[in-house]
Amino acid sequence: MIETGLHVIYNTTARLHYAVDVQDTYAGISVFEPCQEGQVAPDYIGEIAWQDLKEALEEPQDSFNKAGFVDLAGNGVFVPDLPGCPHGAVYKGRSYIFLDGMVGHDELTDYALIDIMTDNNGFPLPWRNRFAQSAREKVDYSFRHRARTQASNALVIFMPIAGPLSGARVELLCDQDPILLNGTTVASRIDDATIPNDGVWFKQFYFHAVGTEVVSVPAGGRADVPITLKWNGDGAPCPHALTLKLDSDAGYLPKRRLTTDAQGQGSFAIEALGLRPGDRISVKVNTEHYTAIGKIIVEVV
């Protein structure tokens, strides 16, 4: 299993400050740009007390069928008494993801990685599933993903199994502790310096498919190949019913879809049509959006 809850990743040198609201059916951030000494309210469009703004922010904005449109109402107002900002801050807007009531929610699948980012001007962007893209566009490396979008990550939701956010890991990338809304709690605080700078930090929180035994197939014959799902982090079983897509570089797959049982186990048939002893069949295992969560090699004998 993965660690769930909200994890604050601090010392990221992020210039923005956040208010965070994470519940079972939604998650969102409100974005603030801290002011420096000497910046005053008349430079902005208006002023509001934090308590008044807090009451508004604790009611999530969910218009447009909860599809993820950014709420920019009131952006540009100065908040002189914002917690964590001794010189106040400018409110930049907020962005939410809703797990219920959304029209067109095909991005919310097993093996999802949800990003809520901010642009170069500090405004929040709509959420996106980094893995729900075409093979031409999809990238694993987080820093390459940010470079392509010219944006900075703020809130990241690791969702190996689709469901309530209580079963997901949520990370906030910040420079100081966030403001917590609606009873949101922090599960842990992690110094960014301790995170490997390899761009694939996320992979440990997901699972992979492996063969449970060595299988060979006679030339021209057929064999059943059993597989199981295991967590990447510790190799423990991942008990989850999941539909997988199969692809092979040789032989023949009578069925290219496989659904594991509740224990994360299943099997598929492979036929060595037109192959000779000594050939190898490589079967790639994919999810709905993400490719290559496993590779099974079958020897032809």
C-alpha positions in Angstrom: 0.0 0.0 0.0 1.0 3.6 -0.3 0.9 6.3 2.3 -2.3 8.3 2.0 -3.3 11.8 3.2 -1.8 15.2 2.6 2.0 15.3 2.6 3.7 18.8 2.6 6.9 18.9 0.6 8.7 22.0 1.9 11.9 23.9 1.0 10.9 23.8 -2.7 11.8 27.5 -3.1 8.2 28.1 -4.3 7.3 31.8 -4.2 3.6 31.2 -3.8 1.6 30.4 -0.6 -1.4 28.1 -0.6 -4.6 27.3 1.3 -5.5 23.7 0.8 -8.8 21.8 1.0 -8.6 18.0 0.7 -11.8 15.9 1.3 -12.9 12.5 0.2 -14.7 13.8 -3.0 -12.6 16.8 -3.9 -9.3 18.6 -3.5 -8.3 22.1 -4.3 -5.8 24.9 -3.7 -6.3 28.7 -3.3 -3.2 30.5 -4.4 -1.6 33.7 -2.9 1.5 35.7 -3.9 3.2 37.0 -0.8 4.0 40.7 -0.7 7.4 42.0 0.2 8.1 44.8 2.6 7.1 48.1 1.1 4.3 46.7 -1.1 1.0 48.2 0.0 -2.7 47.5 -0.7 -3.3 50.5 -3.1 -1.2 48.6 -5.7 -3.9 46.1 -6.1 -7.6 46.1 -6.9 -9.0 46.0 -3.4 -8.5 44.7 0.1 -10.2 41.9 2.1 -9.7 40.5 5.6 -8.6 36.9 5.8 -11.5 35.8 7.8 -14.0 37.1 5.2 -12.1 35.5 2.4 -11.7 32.2 4.3 -15.4 31.9 4.6 -15.8 32.2 0.9 -12.9 29.8 0.1 -14.3 27.1 2.4 -17.3 26.8 0.0 -15.7 25.1 -3.1 -16.6 26.6 -6.4 -18.0 23.8 -8.7 -19.7 25.4 -11.7 -19.5 24.2 -15.3 -20.4 20.6 -14.3 -17.4 20.4 -11.9 -15.1 20.0 -15.0 -12.2 21.8 -13.4 -12.6 25.4 -14.6 -10.4 27.7 -12.5 -12.2 30.1 -10.2 -10.6 33.6 -10.7 -13.4 35.5 -9.0 -11.8 38.1 -6.7 -8.3 37.5 -7.9 -6.0 40.5 -7.4 -7.4 41.5 -3.9 -4.9 42.2 -1.1 -5.1 40.2 2.1 -3.2 42.1 4.7 -3.5 39.5 7.5 -3.0 36.3 5.6 -1.5 33.7 7.9 2.1 33.0 7.1 2.6 36.3 5.2 3.8 39.1 7.5 3.4 41.7 4.8 0.2 40.3 3.4 -0.4 38.6 0.1 -2.4 39.0 -3.2 -5.1 36.4 -3.9 -4.6 34.7 -7.3 -7.6 32.4 -7.6 -8.3 28.7 -6.9 -8.4 25.4 -8.7 -10.3 22.2 -7.7 -10.7 18.6 -8.8 -14.1 16.9 -8.0 -14.4 13.2 -8.0 -18.2 13.2 -8.1 -20.8 15.0 -10.4 -18.3 15.8 -13.2 -19.5 15.4 -16.8 -16.7 13.7 -18.8 -14.6 12.1 -16.2 -12.7 9.6 -18.3 -9.4 11.0 -16.9 -10.3 9.7 -13.4 -9.2 6.1 -13.9 -6.9 3.6 -12.2 -3.3 4.6 -12.6 -3.9 8.3 -12.6 -1.5 11.1 -11.7 -3.3 14.4 -11.1 -1.5 17.7 -11.3 -2.8 21.1 -10.3 -0.2 23.6 -11.5 0.4 27.3 -11.6 1.6 29.4 -14.6 4.5 31.7 -14.7 2.3 34.6 -13.4 1.3 32.6 -10.4 -2.3 31.9 -11.5 -3.7 28.4 -10.8 -4.4 26.1 -13.8 -7.1 23.4 -14.3 -6.2 20.0 -13.1 -5.0 17.3 -15.5 -4.2 13.6 -15.4 -0.6 13.5 -16.6 -1.1 9.9 -17.8 -4.3 10.5 -19.8 -2.6 11.6 -22.9 -1.6 10.1 -26.2 1.6 8.0 -26.3 3.2 10.8 -28.4 2.6 13.4 -25.6 2.9 11.3 -22.4 6.0 11.8 -20.4 7.1 10.1 -17.2 9.7 12.6 -16.0 8.1 15.3 -13.8 10.6 18.0 -14.7 10.1 17.4 -18.5 6.3 17.5 -17.9 6.6 20.9 -16.3 9.0 22.2 -18.9 6.6 21.3 -21.7 3.7 23.0 -20.0 5.8 26.0 -18.8 4.2 25.7 -15.4 5.1 24.8 -11.8 3.5 22.0 -9.9 1.6 22.9 -6.8 -0.8 20.0 -5.8 -0.1 16.4 -7.0 -2.5 13.5 -6.4 -1.1 10.0 -6.8 -4.1 7.8 -7.6 -3.0 4.3 -8.4 -6.5 3.1 -7.7 -9.5 5.3 -8.6 -11.7 6.1 -5.7 -12.0 8.5 -2.7 -9.1 10.7 -2.0 -8.7 9.0 1.4 -7.1 6.2 -0.6 -4.8 8.5 -2.5 -1.5 10.3 -1.7 -1.7 14.1 -2.0 1.5 16.2 -2.1 1.7 20.0 -1.9 4.9 21.6 -3.1 5.5 24.7 -1.1 8.1 26.7 0.9 6.1 27.0 4.1 3.2 25.2 5.8 -0.1 25.8 3.9 -3.3 27.2 5.4 -5.7 24.3 6.0 -9.3 24.6 5.1 -12.4 22.6 6.3 -10.5 20.5 8.8 -7.8 19.3 6.3 -5.0 17.7 8.2 -1.3 17.0 7.3 -0.1 13.4 7.3 3.6 14.3 7.1 6.1 16.9 6.2 9.0 16.0 3.9 12.1 18.1 3.1 12.4 18.4 -0.7 16.1 17.9 -0.3 15.5 14.3 0.7 13.5 13.5 -2.4 15.6 11.9 -5.2 16.0 14.4 -8.1 15.3 11.8 -10.7 11.9 13.0 -12.0 10.2 9.6 -11.3 9.5 10.0 -7.6 5.9 9.0 -8.4 6.7 5.5 -9.5 7.1 4.1 -6.0 3.5 4.8 -5.3 2.1 2.7 -8.2 2.1 -1.0 -9.1 3.4 -3.3 -11.8 2.4 -6.6 -13.3 4.7 -9.6 -13.1 4.4 -13.3 -14.1 3.9 -15.6 -11.1 5.8 -18.5 -12.7 8.1 -19.2 -15.7 6.1 -20.2 -18.7 7.2 -21.6 -22.0 5.1 -22.4 -25.0 5.7 -25.1 -27.7 6.3 -23.9 -31.2 2.8 -23.6 -32.8 1.2 -24.4 -29.5 -0.6 -22.5 -26.7 0.0 -21.7 -23.1 -1.7 -19.8 -20.2 0.4 -17.2 -18.5 -0.5 -16.3 -14.9 0.2 -12.7 -13.7 -0.3 -10.7 -10.5 -0.1 -7.0 -9.5 2.5 -5.9 -7.0 3.2 -2.5 -5.4 6.4 -0.9 -6.8 7.5 0.4 -3.4 7.8 -2.8 -1.4 6.8 -5.6 -3.8 3.7 -6.4 -1.7 0.6 -7.8 -3.4 -1.8 -5.2 -4.9 -5.2 -6.8 -4.4 -7.3 -4.9 -7.0 -9.6 -5.9 -9.9 -8.2 -4.1 -12.9 -8.7 -4.3 -16.7 -5.4 -4.5 -18.5 -4.5 -4.2 -22.1 -2.0 -6.6 -23.7 0.3 -6.2 -26.6 2.9 -8.7 -28.0 5.8 -8.4 -30.5 5.3 -12.0 -31.7 2.9 -14.9 -31.6 -0.8 -14.4 -31.2 -3.0 -13.2 -28.3 -6.5 -14.5 -28.6 -7.7 -11.8 -26.1 -6.1 -8.5 -25.7 -7.9 -7.6 -22.5 -7.4 -9.1 -19.1 -9.3 -8.4 -15.9 -7.6 -9.4 -12.7 -9.6 -10.7 -9.8 -10.1 -9.0 -6.4 -6.6 -10.3 -5.4 -5.0 -8.7 -8.4 -4.4 -12.0 -10.1 -5.3 -13.2 -13.6 -4.0 -15.0 -16.7 -3.9 -14.7 -20.4 -3.4 -17.2 -23.3 -0.5 -16.9 -25.8 -0.1 -18.9 -29.0 3.2 -19.4 -30.7 1.8 -19.4 -34.3 4.5 -19.3 -36.9 7.3 -19.4 -34.3 10.3 -21.8 -33.8 12.0 -23.2 -30.8 14.4 -20.5 -29.4 12.1 -17.6 -30.3 10.9 -15.3 -27.6 7.5 -13.6 -27.2 7.4 -10.3 -25.3 4.0 -9.3 -23.9 3.6 -5.7 -22.7 1.0 -5.0 -20.1 -0.7 -1.6 -20.1 -3.5 0.1 -18.2 -6.3 2.2 -19.9 -4.1 5.3 -20.3 -0.6 4.3 -19.1 1.7 2.0 -21.0 4.1 -0.6 -19.9 3.3 -1.4 -16.3 4.9 -4.8 -16.9 6.6 -7.0 -19.5 6.2 -10.8 -19.6 8.7 -12.9 -21.6 7.6 -16.3 -22.9 10.2 -18.7 -24.4 9.2 -20.8 -27.4 10.4 -24.4 -27.0 
